[in-house]
Amino acid sequence: MAFTSKPGKPLKRAKSLQTKTAMRPGSGMKAAPPSPSGQRKAQQKSLQSATLRALKKARHDAAQSGVELSPWESEFIEDVALRIKTYGRAFADPDKGAMNGTLSVRQGLKLKEIRKKARMVKPDAEA
């Protein structure tokens, strides 16, 4: 039996507790959970990288399907990507989009149109 006891006395362990590996300083609890501002920054960085991936994918899809983007659309993609990398978002007026968003409503719609155009398959000339 692991515990021994006599009436009126507390339980005592016959053998002391031992760990299989020695505890190192700092190996117990990890760092505290991120603060709300830290969580916001991580979420914003994630949103920025997702937007940059969407812009890159739009350009890639257009190249893969053979769709020629207009000079304005190419410039739009480059400019928006540059502003997101530089400032973290592509618009300055908070009334034009979400407070934590990277694209304004119109920029999002234009990106959606470009991606739709890029996914369209050109019909064959012979058919």
C-alpha positions as CSV (number, residue, x, y, z in Angstrom):
1,M,0.0,0.0,0.0
2,A,1.4,3.4,-0.9
3,F,-0.1,5.4,2.0
4,T,0.2,4.5,5.7
5,S,-2.0,5.9,8.4
6,K,-2.6,5.6,12.1
7,P,-5.8,6.7,13.7
8,G,-5.8,10.4,14.3
9,K,-2.7,11.1,12.2
10,P,-2.6,12.4,8.6
11,L,-1.7,10.2,5.7
12,K,2.0,9.8,5.0
13,R,3.6,8.6,1.8
14,A,6.0,5.7,2.3
15,K,8.2,6.8,-0.6
16,S,8.8,10.4,-1.7
17,L,7.4,11.5,-5.1
18,Q,10.0,11.5,-7.9
19,T,9.8,12.6,-11.5
20,K,11.3,10.6,-14.3
21,T,13.1,13.7,-15.6
22,A,14.5,16.6,-13.6
23,M,12.6,19.8,-13.8
24,R,14.5,22.6,-15.4
25,P,13.8,26.3,-14.6
26,G,11.3,27.7,-16.9
27,S,10.1,24.3,-18.2
28,G,6.8,24.5,-16.3
29,M,4.2,27.0,-17.4
30,K,4.7,28.7,-20.7
31,A,4.3,32.4,-21.4
32,A,1.0,34.1,-20.5
33,P,-1.6,34.1,-23.2
34,P,-1.3,37.0,-25.6
35,S,-2.9,40.3,-24.6
36,P,-5.9,41.6,-26.6
37,S,-3.6,44.0,-28.5
38,G,-1.3,41.2,-29.3
39,Q,-4.2,39.1,-30.6
40,R,-5.3,42.1,-32.7
41,K,-1.9,42.5,-34.2
42,A,-1.6,38.8,-35.0
43,Q,-5.1,38.8,-36.6
44,Q,-4.2,41.9,-38.6
45,K,-1.0,40.4,-39.9
46,S,-2.9,37.2,-40.8
47,L,-5.5,39.3,-42.8
48,Q,-2.7,41.2,-44.6
49,S,-1.0,38.0,-45.7
50,A,-4.3,36.5,-46.8
51,T,-5.0,39.6,-48.9
52,L,-1.5,39.5,-50.4
53,R,-2.1,35.8,-51.3
54,A,-5.4,36.7,-53.0
55,L,-3.8,39.4,-55.1
56,K,-1.0,37.1,-56.1
57,K,-3.5,34.3,-56.9
58,A,-5.5,36.7,-59.1
59,R,-2.4,37.6,-61.1
60,H,-1.3,33.9,-61.3
61,D,-4.8,32.7,-62.3
62,A,-4.9,35.3,-65.1
63,A,-1.5,34.2,-66.4
64,Q,-2.5,30.5,-66.2
65,S,-5.7,30.9,-68.1
66,G,-4.2,33.2,-70.7
67,V,-6.4,36.1,-69.9
68,E,-4.8,39.5,-70.5
69,L,-5.2,41.9,-67.6
70,S,-5.7,45.5,-68.6
71,P,-2.8,47.9,-67.7
72,W,-5.2,49.4,-65.1
73,E,-5.9,46.0,-63.5
74,S,-2.2,45.1,-63.4
75,E,-1.3,48.5,-61.9
76,F,-4.2,48.1,-59.4
77,I,-2.9,44.8,-58.1
78,E,0.7,46.1,-57.8
79,D,-0.3,49.3,-56.1
80,V,-2.6,47.6,-53.6
81,A,0.0,45.0,-52.8
82,L,2.6,47.7,-52.2
83,R,0.3,49.8,-49.9
84,I,-0.6,46.7,-47.9
85,K,3.1,45.8,-47.4
86,T,3.9,49.4,-46.5
87,Y,1.0,50.6,-44.5
88,G,-0.8,47.4,-43.5
89,R,-4.0,48.4,-45.4
90,A,-4.8,49.8,-48.9
91,F,-7.1,52.7,-47.9
92,A,-6.9,55.6,-45.5
93,D,-10.6,56.5,-44.9
94,P,-12.2,54.2,-42.3
95,D,-15.6,55.0,-43.6
96,K,-14.8,53.2,-46.8
97,G,-14.1,49.8,-45.3
98,A,-13.8,47.7,-42.1
99,M,-11.7,49.2,-39.3
100,N,-9.5,46.1,-39.2
101,G,-9.8,45.3,-43.0
102,T,-7.0,45.6,-45.5
103,L,-9.1,46.5,-48.5
104,S,-12.0,49.0,-48.9
105,V,-15.3,47.7,-50.1
106,R,-14.7,48.9,-53.7
107,Q,-11.2,47.5,-53.8
108,G,-12.6,44.1,-52.6
109,L,-15.2,44.2,-55.4
110,K,-12.6,45.1,-58.0
111,L,-10.4,42.2,-56.8
112,K,-13.3,39.9,-57.0
113,E,-14.0,41.1,-60.6
114,I,-10.4,40.5,-61.6
115,R,-10.4,37.0,-60.1
116,K,-13.7,36.2,-61.9
117,K,-12.2,37.5,-65.2
118,A,-9.1,35.4,-64.6
119,R,-11.1,32.2,-64.0
120,M,-13.1,32.6,-67.3
121,V,-11.9,30.2,-69.9
122,K,-11.4,31.6,-73.4
123,P,-13.6,29.9,-75.9
124,D,-11.9,28.0,-78.7
125,A,-11.7,29.8,-82.1
126,E,-12.7,26.7,-84.0
127,A,-15.8,25.9,-82.0
